[in-house]
Amino acid sequence: MQAEFSAGLTKILKEELVAYFGAPIIYLKLLQTIVATLDETTTMDCADRMKNVAEVCTAPLVNHLLATPSTTAHIPNIPAFRTSLANRLVAFHTQLTKSFLDGSHGPAPASKYLTKTRKVYEFVRIELKIKMHGKENLERFEHVGIDDLVGMPGGDDETIGQNVTRIYEAIRDGKLQAAVVDTFAN
């Protein structure tokens, strides 16, 4: 998901720079600043995180626009740029997260990025049918009942504990052994 978000981020940033400033000005400087901010804000909610990302673009943009007298007229565009960038990044991140959690990217979306752990990952995701965790959080717990909140079965999705149990059972029953042997043999 991170690789796809990074690709989308670069595209959105370039488009917003062109829309508000006529060119992808200081694109690389802004991208470096944004990536550093994303790394520092991993515990924040998406909207607040992307707002921070847009805000850190202000100083580099102002410095760049003030350095050239012909571009100072673009300074008033910065607030609209920040708002638009943050809104688009929130929408993109939310859509991307949803597509990974609902299975649109397939049952094992990270397979193409893995090497030696690919077989074990695919065994867990495909053979055991254990989905990525986080759907309830994305949906803001709309489909979670009181039984789910106190740790009792009752929801449509299995709990993390139930999924861990399925993995342990596969290990205990020797089902995971073939995937592990195959992984380390290559």
C-alpha beads as a LAMMPS data file, in Angstrom:
LAMMPS data file: protein, C-alpha beads

186 atoms
185 bonds

1 atom types
1 bond types

-500.0 500.0 xlo xhi
-500.0 500.0 ylo yhi
-500.0 500.0 zlo zhi

Masses

1 110.0

Atoms # bond

1 1 1 0.000 0.000 0.000
2 1 1 2.898 2.340 0.808
3 1 1 4.390 1.944 -2.679
4 1 1 1.070 2.775 -4.338
5 1 1 0.485 5.702 -1.998
6 1 1 3.944 7.090 -2.829
7 1 1 3.230 6.888 -6.559
8 1 1 -0.134 8.599 -6.119
9 1 1 1.408 11.240 -3.867
10 1 1 3.972 12.239 -6.488
11 1 1 1.288 12.531 -9.152
12 1 1 -1.056 14.568 -6.951
13 1 1 1.756 16.882 -5.798
14 1 1 2.840 17.624 -9.366
15 1 1 -0.755 18.249 -10.481
16 1 1 -1.422 20.613 -7.575
17 1 1 1.799 22.545 -8.161
18 1 1 0.886 23.031 -11.820
19 1 1 -2.697 24.000 -10.962
20 1 1 -1.726 26.656 -8.392
21 1 1 1.700 27.819 -9.518
22 1 1 1.789 27.038 -13.247
23 1 1 4.671 24.555 -12.976
24 1 1 5.907 21.777 -10.681
25 1 1 8.137 24.254 -8.827
26 1 1 10.552 22.881 -6.215
27 1 1 8.850 19.538 -6.596
28 1 1 11.763 17.461 -5.260
29 1 1 12.272 19.741 -2.232
30 1 1 8.562 19.536 -1.379
31 1 1 8.490 15.774 -1.907
32 1 1 11.429 15.302 0.481
33 1 1 9.720 17.522 3.054
34 1 1 6.438 15.631 2.671
35 1 1 8.058 12.190 2.976
36 1 1 9.852 13.277 6.156
37 1 1 6.572 14.585 7.576
38 1 1 4.747 11.364 6.699
39 1 1 7.450 9.403 8.514
40 1 1 7.046 11.615 11.599
41 1 1 3.237 11.494 11.709
42 1 1 2.418 7.799 11.368
43 1 1 0.288 7.741 14.523
44 1 1 -2.008 10.566 13.423
45 1 1 -5.439 10.214 11.861
46 1 1 -5.378 10.538 8.081
47 1 1 -7.001 13.996 7.792
48 1 1 -4.734 15.552 10.434
49 1 1 -1.699 13.856 8.925
50 1 1 -2.379 15.145 5.424
51 1 1 -3.101 18.619 6.785
52 1 1 0.365 18.555 8.371
53 1 1 1.826 17.377 5.078
54 1 1 0.280 20.323 3.266
55 1 1 1.328 22.797 5.970
56 1 1 5.016 21.866 5.788
57 1 1 4.994 22.931 2.163
58 1 1 4.393 26.576 3.141
59 1 1 7.912 27.680 4.093
60 1 1 9.664 26.137 1.079
61 1 1 7.022 27.585 -1.253
62 1 1 7.221 31.072 0.257
63 1 1 11.021 31.033 0.138
64 1 1 10.989 29.924 -3.483
65 1 1 8.327 32.407 -4.584
66 1 1 10.003 35.327 -2.805
67 1 1 13.357 34.523 -4.411
68 1 1 12.029 35.435 -7.857
69 1 1 10.167 38.770 -8.180
70 1 1 8.030 37.477 -11.053
71 1 1 6.592 34.659 -8.910
72 1 1 5.591 36.637 -5.803
73 1 1 2.112 37.048 -7.305
74 1 1 1.577 33.326 -6.622
75 1 1 1.992 33.652 -2.835
76 1 1 -1.769 34.123 -2.263
77 1 1 -2.309 30.700 -3.918
78 1 1 -0.571 28.872 -1.068
79 1 1 -3.623 28.461 1.233
80 1 1 -5.779 27.071 -1.590
81 1 1 -2.899 24.796 -2.662
82 1 1 -2.552 23.466 0.882
83 1 1 -6.273 22.798 1.222
84 1 1 -6.533 21.108 -2.153
85 1 1 -3.404 19.003 -1.611
86 1 1 -4.568 17.839 1.820
87 1 1 -8.088 17.012 0.584
88 1 1 -6.839 15.051 -2.408
89 1 1 -4.316 13.116 -0.340
90 1 1 -6.966 12.221 2.259
91 1 1 -9.349 11.037 -0.474
92 1 1 -6.607 9.044 -2.210
93 1 1 -5.282 7.453 0.987
94 1 1 -8.799 6.543 2.133
95 1 1 -9.701 5.017 -1.239
96 1 1 -6.415 3.110 -1.385
97 1 1 -6.813 1.782 2.151
98 1 1 -10.387 0.716 1.406
99 1 1 -9.308 -1.113 -1.742
100 1 1 -6.665 -3.058 0.172
101 1 1 -9.025 -3.929 3.024
102 1 1 -12.007 -4.931 0.892
103 1 1 -9.946 -7.267 -1.286
104 1 1 -9.985 -5.193 -4.486
105 1 1 -6.208 -5.601 -4.701
106 1 1 -6.548 -9.361 -4.336
107 1 1 -6.149 -11.631 -1.344
108 1 1 -2.356 -11.111 -1.075
109 1 1 -1.610 -7.580 -2.304
110 1 1 1.946 -7.399 -0.945
111 1 1 3.157 -10.544 -2.744
112 1 1 4.955 -8.681 -5.506
113 1 1 7.089 -6.808 -2.952
114 1 1 8.211 -9.848 -0.968
115 1 1 11.061 -12.250 -1.585
116 1 1 11.851 -15.031 0.894
117 1 1 8.706 -14.508 2.979
118 1 1 6.336 -14.510 -0.009
119 1 1 5.269 -18.163 0.325
120 1 1 4.440 -17.857 4.027
121 1 1 2.595 -14.571 3.429
122 1 1 0.581 -16.109 0.576
123 1 1 -0.165 -19.184 2.672
124 1 1 -1.615 -17.011 5.431
125 1 1 -3.529 -14.675 3.091
126 1 1 -4.658 -17.141 0.388
127 1 1 -4.728 -20.630 1.899
128 1 1 -5.911 -19.624 5.359
129 1 1 -7.979 -16.722 3.932
130 1 1 -6.821 -14.311 6.621
131 1 1 -7.567 -10.773 5.485
132 1 1 -5.753 -7.576 6.312
133 1 1 -6.798 -6.060 9.621
134 1 1 -8.294 -2.582 9.939
135 1 1 -11.640 -2.673 8.151
136 1 1 -13.575 -1.839 11.326
137 1 1 -11.395 1.198 11.943
138 1 1 -11.787 2.400 8.353
139 1 1 -15.550 2.068 8.632
140 1 1 -15.412 3.851 11.994
141 1 1 -16.844 0.770 13.726
142 1 1 -20.229 1.227 11.999
143 1 1 -20.808 -2.546 11.768
144 1 1 -19.465 -3.477 15.186
145 1 1 -21.966 -4.374 17.875
146 1 1 -21.655 -4.350 21.643
147 1 1 -20.660 -8.025 21.620
148 1 1 -17.650 -7.152 19.459
149 1 1 -16.577 -4.391 21.809
150 1 1 -16.366 -6.704 24.794
151 1 1 -14.445 -9.331 22.852
152 1 1 -17.263 -11.756 22.160
153 1 1 -17.972 -13.261 18.754
154 1 1 -20.808 -11.685 16.860
155 1 1 -19.360 -9.622 14.045
156 1 1 -19.002 -10.604 10.422
157 1 1 -15.200 -10.544 10.484
158 1 1 -13.017 -12.770 12.598
159 1 1 -11.030 -11.231 15.421
160 1 1 -7.259 -10.984 15.421
161 1 1 -7.192 -13.710 18.057
162 1 1 -9.235 -16.054 15.876
163 1 1 -6.862 -15.427 12.973
164 1 1 -3.805 -16.054 15.146
165 1 1 -5.410 -19.281 16.323
166 1 1 -5.881 -20.401 12.695
167 1 1 -2.204 -19.728 12.003
168 1 1 -1.123 -21.679 15.093
169 1 1 -3.405 -24.557 14.123
170 1 1 -1.842 -24.623 10.638
171 1 1 1.601 -24.766 12.234
172 1 1 0.519 -27.460 14.703
173 1 1 -1.099 -29.545 11.959
174 1 1 1.975 -29.277 9.690
175 1 1 0.126 -27.349 6.970
176 1 1 2.506 -24.416 7.095
177 1 1 5.600 -26.618 6.924
178 1 1 5.530 -27.021 3.139
179 1 1 5.372 -23.254 2.623
180 1 1 8.247 -22.659 5.056
181 1 1 10.436 -25.412 3.593
182 1 1 9.760 -24.149 0.064
183 1 1 10.525 -20.564 1.091
184 1 1 13.912 -21.315 2.615
185 1 1 14.870 -23.841 -0.064
186 1 1 14.922 -21.080 -2.687

Bonds

1 1 1 2
2 1 2 3
3 1 3 4
4 1 4 5
5 1 5 6
6 1 6 7
7 1 7 8
8 1 8 9
9 1 9 10
10 1 10 11
11 1 11 12
12 1 12 13
13 1 13 14
14 1 14 15
15 1 15 16
16 1 16 17
17 1 17 18
18 1 18 19
19 1 19 20
20 1 20 21
21 1 21 22
22 1 22 23
23 1 23 24
24 1 24 25
25 1 25 26
26 1 26 27
27 1 27 28
28 1 28 29
29 1 29 30
30 1 30 31
31 1 31 32
32 1 32 33
33 1 33 34
34 1 34 35
35 1 35 36
36 1 36 37
37 1 37 38
38 1 38 39
39 1 39 40
40 1 40 41
41 1 41 42
42 1 42 43
43 1 43 44
44 1 44 45
45 1 45 46
46 1 46 47
47 1 47 48
48 1 48 49
49 1 49 50
50 1 50 51
51 1 51 52
52 1 52 53
53 1 53 54
54 1 54 55
55 1 55 56
56 1 56 57
57 1 57 58
58 1 58 59
59 1 59 60
60 1 60 61
61 1 61 62
62 1 62 63
63 1 63 64
64 1 64 65
65 1 65 66
66 1 66 67
67 1 67 68
68 1 68 69
69 1 69 70
70 1 70 71
71 1 71 72
72 1 72 73
73 1 73 74
74 1 74 75
75 1 75 76
76 1 76 77
77 1 77 78
78 1 78 79
79 1 79 80
80 1 80 81
81 1 81 82
82 1 82 83
83 1 83 84
84 1 84 85
85 1 85 86
86 1 86 87
87 1 87 88
88 1 88 89
89 1 89 90
90 1 90 91
91 1 91 92
92 1 92 93
93 1 93 94
94 1 94 95
95 1 95 96
96 1 96 97
97 1 97 98
98 1 98 99
99 1 99 100
100 1 100 101
101 1 101 102
102 1 102 103
103 1 103 104
104 1 104 105
105 1 105 106
106 1 106 107
107 1 107 108
108 1 108 109
109 1 109 110
110 1 110 111
111 1 111 112
112 1 112 113
113 1 113 114
114 1 114 115
115 1 115 116
116 1 116 117
117 1 117 118
118 1 118 119
119 1 119 120
120 1 120 121
121 1 121 122
122 1 122 123
123 1 123 124
124 1 124 125
125 1 125 126
126 1 126 127
127 1 127 128
128 1 128 129
129 1 129 130
130 1 130 131
131 1 131 132
132 1 132 133
133 1 133 134
134 1 134 135
135 1 135 136
136 1 136 137
137 1 137 138
138 1 138 139
139 1 139 140
140 1 140 141
141 1 141 142
142 1 142 143
143 1 143 144
144 1 144 145
145 1 145 146
146 1 146 147
147 1 147 148
148 1 148 149
149 1 149 150
150 1 150 151
151 1 151 152
152 1 152 153
153 1 153 154
154 1 154 155
155 1 155 156
156 1 156 157
157 1 157 158
158 1 158 159
159 1 159 160
160 1 160 161
161 1 161 162
162 1 162 163
163 1 163 164
164 1 164 165
165 1 165 166
166 1 166 167
167 1 167 168
168 1 168 169
169 1 169 170
170 1 170 171
171 1 171 172
172 1 172 173
173 1 173 174
174 1 174 175
175 1 175 176
176 1 176 177
177 1 177 178
178 1 178 179
179 1 179 180
180 1 180 181
181 1 181 182
182 1 182 183
183 1 183 184
184 1 184 185
185 1 185 186
